[in-house]
């Protein structure tokens, strides 16, 4: 028997995928990713490359969509994206989402998700995911709240809770943390379950009452430590790194600087080993975002520069590496080099992600006391926003730009 071929993705062409799916009477399996998303890269470089997923090739038409590519804007106007990566299965005859998966997963989980799809979705999980795909968060919450603890849904409880937290997070962060506090021990020790725990952690950060915040963060800390001690833990290096990053941050907020530092060192060790084992420069770069964060946190700036310079040499057209170099040079007070790096990133960058590149440039210019140039960069950033489809601009990117523009204003006031 001939060996099955790897999944063949149609890249950034929704109309081609839809046309082929209609001709072949198939569903469309969609991977929405971004070049700067480490979880997206981990899934592309380490999960979908596994041979067991080859058996799915003929089941669907496979479509890979870069979130920042301008040619994909029509798709993202219709199908809104809450997180990266987002995997969807779309029925081309009706243009509707019939299944959805957020974040990472193992090869076995992806195999089950993409294999068992019903053109007529049923069940609470399917209904909730469809509501989330349409950004009908209150509907999703209403669907889920009365079903989270029912025995008949126990096998799907982790994914139900993940959907519940996702919906609540869009409504109110404090409510998300408090309502999910009691479910932390009821999710599996897999990527989805631990992503859920970390999502609740991000919600807890917003709680103004320090006693409530500390209580919930302490429970999350205990849950993540227990997961890492589990003998059956089966998650990717990228997911493991995310858990350690969350733990280190929680230790810091709980006032335990020593454990925060030790956990950061543990994360760095994990990442270095994973990068060393990576089979190619492209897959190795999966870990650059977390490695840079660790280097900055540990004050090992020379190592960060060595890593990014090497990636830049191996992947010269990756604007993310130049953006990260610019951030690093800001920390090293090497402003001119940082400005040069971010200008090159802007030359190579595309789509709404350019807003973050402009934010980095403004930060460097202000730090270098080039206030006039910073104002010009701010104008260019606003022109960039005006040229982009509003549905593609992440709220955080705007908040970041606003904070950089306040730096310009503070210099004007002085």
Buried (B, 14 or more C-beta within 10 A) or exposed (E): EEEBEEBEBBEBBBEEBBBBBEEEEBBBBBBBBBBBBBBBBBBBBBBBBBEEBBEBEEBBBBBBBBBBBBEBBEBBEEBEBBBBBBBBBBBBEEEEBBBBBBBBBBBBBBBEBBEEBEEEBEBBBBBBBBBBBBEBBEBBBEBBEEBBEEEEBEEBBBBBBBBBBBBBBBEEBBBBBBBBBEBBEBBBBBBBBBBBBBBBBBBBBBBEEEEBBBBBBEBBBEBBEEBBEEEEBEBBBBBBBBBBBBBBBBBBBBEBEEBBBBBBBBBBEBBBEBBEEBEEEBBBBBBBBBBBBBBBBBEBBEBBBEBBEBBBEBBEEBBBBBBBBBBBBBBBEBBEBBBBBBBBBBEBBEBBBBBBBBBBBBBBBBBBEBBEBBBBBBEBBBEBBEEBEEEBBBEEBBEBBEEBBEBBEEEEEE
